[in-house]
Amino acid sequence: MHKRLILGVSVAVAGLLLARPSAQQQAPVNQPDDVQVRPIEPPVRPLPPEDRTAREKKFSFFAYGDTRSQGPARSGEPAPDGRVLQGPHSAVVDAMVAAAQRLASTQFPARFVVSSGDAVLYGPNGTMWNVSYVPLIDRLTRQAGLPFFFAVGNHDMTTRPIGDPEREHGLRNTLSAISKLLPPDGSPRRLDGYPTFAFGYGNAFFILLDSNIATDKKQLEWVTRQLDGLDRRRYHLVFAVFHHPPFDSGQHGGDLLEPASAAIRAVYLPLFRKHHVRMTITGHDHLLDHFVERYEDGGRAYRMDHLLSGGGGAPTYVYTGEPDLALYLKENASQNVRVEHLIKPGPAIADNPHHFTIIRVDGDKLSLEIVGTGAAPYLPYGMPRLDLN
């Protein structure tokens, strides 16, 4: 389907499109099992209650996603997930642990990690979680002592609709894995029965949502209430973490606009502009990409960065082309929306190493440092750290 047609669909139609299974999900490799997923160990140093961190305005956090393995080899060898620890992801975790140690004595210590999803190749398979993923996140929470907050991806949940047995199996496994890491059902910062939740630290507030069901009314209403009721005198910075990027120039973007990304553009970006969300953090494409959306509201100019940091260990993707944003810009001309492609992925696999992002919060100012796991330094911005203000 041409992307202009996808952008023009109604929310109801977008919801139907989201329910379509991908070819990979129909493949026989993706077999559910009845293995109980072991919960990730809670952090040695959990985040304090929100009201105890109100004065914190200098800290760092890590962002990354897409750690799953490749699928089965053509030779017939089964997928690595479920058989061995995720090797490339392990290298990223090593780099995170080292970075946390390096930052511990600075003004900007690392306080937590956010993940934009796709933990394993097939979420309904519990063995994949237990063998290949959970032990690595245990290192972050126990060895590095970092709280870990996870937004679900399509490989975790499948793209089946709510209530479908395959999605429900993926949901059970995901919630089991993160059961000791997120607010419990009944908490004001948790949407009951969903992997959707929020938390605050210092002057920053985070919402983690399920972009597989971006048109779901219940989730949208909950996110809206969180933003409507937020104390912006304290929370100057708002971050939204989810899997599918609104803008993308990799394998899942460029000339292709996937239904989930179309729904994020149509449903959530207007809400995020209304509440002046500072940054979205996504994955889905296995590379680094960065767009900046500028707009006007109430006579003032605002900036929302769209960071795609999907280099957590999954097979690397490359640049495929620029997204056509003409219709999006036209539909949002009343706010004078402009979109700048700040950096692009490289055209070759070697140009896009596995990585994670260090986001530094210094009052209302943000900066980014990209940490790669390759032999050569990874400087996609041409400098070690990029200031976003």
N, C-alpha and C positions, 0 to 999 in steps of 0.2 A: 504494500500500500504506500502511495506517495506521502511524504511527510506532511505536505500541506493539507491533505485530507485528514490525516491523524490529528493535526492541530485543530482542525475545525470540528471534530466530533464532539458530541455532547458528553457530559459526565457519565450518563447512563451507558452510552455506547462504549466509552473508554473503559468502563468497568467490565463490560463483556469481553473487550479485547484483552484485558489483563488476565482473564480466566483461561486464555488459550495456552495449552502446554507447549513448550518448546520441543524441537525434535530430539534434543538430548534427553529431556525428561521422559520421552516415549521409548528411549533405548533400553534394552534389557539390562545394561550394566547397572542401572539405578534400581537396586532391589532393597526394599525396606527389610528390617529385621526386628526382632523383639528384644533386643539387647537394651537394658536400662542404661541411659547415659549418666555417667558419673558427674556430679556437680563440680565445677571449677572451685578450687579452694578460695575462701574469702581472703582479702588482702590483710597482710600483717598490720598495715596502717590504714584502716578504713577512713573515708572522708568523715570529718566531724559533721554534726547536724548543721543545717544551713545557717541558722542564726548565730553560730559560733565562728563563722568565717567571714562575716560581713566586712571586716576591715582589710581583708586580703586583697591586694591589688597588684601584686607582683608575683607571678608564678608561670610555670610552663606546663603544657600537657602534650601528649603524643597522640597522633592521629594516623590511622592506616586502615587497610581492608584488603579483602580478596586474598585469602591464604590457602585456598583449596588446592588440591593437586590436579594434575592433568588427568584426562580420562584413560581408558585402556589403550594399550599400544596396538598398532596394526598387527603385530606379531601374535596377538592374542593374550599377551601378559595383562593381568588385571590392573586396575588403577592403583596407584600407591596409597591413596587414602583408604584406611581400614587395614592396611598391612604394615606400614612403617610410619614413623614420625615424619612430619612434613619438613623436609630438608631445607628448602629455601626459606620457609617461614622460621625455622630454627635460627638461621643466620640473622634474620631481622630481629628476632627476640634477643639474640646475643648483643646486637647493636643497641637495642633499647636499654638493656640492663646496663651496658657500659655508659650510655648517655645519661641515664638516671644517676649513676655514680658520679659522673663528671659535673652534673648540675647541682648536686646535693649541697655543695658548699658555696653556691652562688646566690645572688639575689633572686634568681628565678628557678627554684627547684621544681623538678617534675612532680606533679601531684596526682595524675591519673592518666589513663589511656582510653581513647574512644576508638571503636572499630565500626566501620561501615558495612560489615557483613561478608557473606560467603566464606564461612569458616571451613566447611568441608564440601566435597564434591556433591554429596547427596544427603541432605539433612535427615530424611527418614531412616537412614541407616545408622543405628547407634554405635556400631563398631567403629565407624569412621571417626566419630567424635572421640570415643574413648582411647583409641590407639594413636590417632594422628594429630589431634588438636588439643584436647584438654590438658595433657601433660605440659605443653608449651605455655599455655596461659597460666598454669600453676606457677611457672617460673616468674612470670611478671608479678603475680599477686603475692607470692611467698618470698622469692629471692630478692626481687626489686621492691617489694612492698607496695606496689601500685594498684589502686582500685581500677577495675576494668569494666567498661560500659559498652555494650554490644547492641548495634542496630542490625536487624536481620536482612539477609540478602535473598535473592531468588534461589540460590542453591541450597540454602538452609530450609526454606519454607516451601519451595516449588512455586510455580505461578498459578496453581489451582485456586479456585475461589474459596472464600470462607465456608466452612462446613464440609468441604471435600475431604474424604478420608486421607488422601495423600498429604494435603496441606496440614491437616490436623495431626498427623504423625510427625511431620517436620516441626510443627509448633511444640508438641510435647517434648521432643528431643531437645529443641533449642531452649525451652524454658527450664528443662531439667539441668542443662549445662550451666545456665546463668542464674540458677535459682538462689544462690548465695550472694549474688552481685547486684541485683536490682531491687527496687522497693517492692514489698509484698502487695498482693491484692488487698484492696481496702485502703491503701495509702493514698493521700491526696496527690502524690506525684506518680501514680500508676493508673493506667487504664486497665481495669480488671479483665482478666482473660486474654489480654493482648500482650505482645512483646514491646509495647509502647509505654514510655516512661520519661521522666524528666528529673533533673537534679540541679542544684545551684552550688557554686563555690565562689567565694569572694564576690567580685563584681560581675561574674559571668553566669549565665543560665543556659542549660543545655536541654534540648528536646530530641529524643531518639524515637523515630517512628518507622512504621512498616510501609515502605514505598511499593511493595508488591500489591498493596490494597489502597493505593493513594486516593481512590474515589470512595472509599468506605465512609459513610456518613458518621458513624459513631466515633471513629478515630478523628475525623476532621473536627467534629464538635468538641471533643476532648482537648485537642491541640489548641483550638480557638479559645476555650475557657482558660487554659494555662496562660496563654499570651494576654488575654483580656485582663486577667487578675494579677498580672506580674507587677511587682513594685519596681518601676524603672528608675526611681531615685537611687535604688541600690544596684539593680542589675542593668548596667549601662550596655553590656555586651550580651547578645543572644546568639547562640549557635544552634543550628538544626543539623542533626546527623541522620543520614539515611543512605540507602544503597544506590538508587538510580539517579544519575546526575541530570539536572535540567539542561545542561549544555555540555557537549562532548565531541571530540574530534578523533576518537579512537575507533576500535572495531564495532562498538555499540552506538557510535555517533556518526559524525560526518554527514554523509548523504542519507543516513538512516535515522529516523526518529522513532524509538521504541514506544509502545503504548504507555508503559509506566513513566517514562520521562515526559511524554506528552501530558499525562495526568498531573505530574508534579508541576509543570509549567502552568497548566490551566487552573489547578485547584489550590496549590500551596504558595506559589510565588506571589500572587496578589495578597494573600494573607501575610506573608513574610514582609512584603513592602509596607503594608499597613502598620505593622508593628516594628519596622526598622530592624529586622534581623540582620546581624552584622555579617554572618558567614554561614554557608552550607558546606558540609563535609561529606563527601560521597565516595563511591568506588565504582564497581561494576566493570569498568575498563581497567585493565591491568597495566597501569602506567600512571604518569603524573600529567595533569591538565589543569589549567587555571583560567577562569573567565572572571571578569569584573562587570557587574551590572550597576549602572548609575541611574538615578531617577530623582524626581522632585516630588515633594509632599509638603503641603502647607507653606509653600514658598521657600522651602529649604532644600538643599541638595544632599543626597545620601548615596552611600556606596554599600553594596552587598557583594562580597567575594564568594565565588563558587569554586571551591577547591576539590579536585578529584585526586585522591591519593590512594590508588589501588594497587600498589606494588608490594603487597605483603607476602608474596611467594607463589601466587598462581602463575600459570604460563603467560609470558609477557606478550602484550599486544603492541601495536604501532599506530602511528598517525595515519588516518585514512582520508581526511578532508575536512573542510570547514562546514559547520551546520548552517543551513539557510534560515536566518532569523527574521526575514522580511515580514512575515505575517505576525510573528510575536511582537515585533517592534510596532507594527501598525496597530495591533489590538491594544497596546499599552501606551499609545502616543499621548494620552491625556496626562501621563506622568513623565513625559519626555524621557522614556526609558532608552538607554543606550547600552550596548554590550561590547566590551573590549576583550579580545583574546590575549591575555597577558603573556602566557607562555604556551607553546605547543609541544606535544610529544615528538620524539624523533621518528624518522621513517624506517629505522632498522631496530631489531630487537636489542642490539648492543647499546643503542641510544637511551634505552628505558630500563635501567637496572631496578631490581627490587629495592624497596626503600620504605621509610616512614617519615613523617613530618613532625618537627617540633614547633609547636605554636607557642610563642611567648606573649604573655599578657603583661603590659606595663601601664597600669591605669587604663585609659581608653585606647591606648596604642597597641597595635599588634605587629608582630614580625614572624617570619617563617624561616626555618632552617630545614633543609632536606638532607636526610642521612641515608646514603646508599650503602649497599653491601658489596659492591663490586671492588675490584682492585684499585681502580682510579677514583679520585674524588668526583662526586656527582654534584655539579653546580648548575642546575637548570636555569637559574636566574642570573647566572654570570657572576655571582658573589656568594659568600658563605651564608649571609642572612639578608632577607629582603624585608624592609619596613613597608607596611601596607597603608600607612597614614601620610 
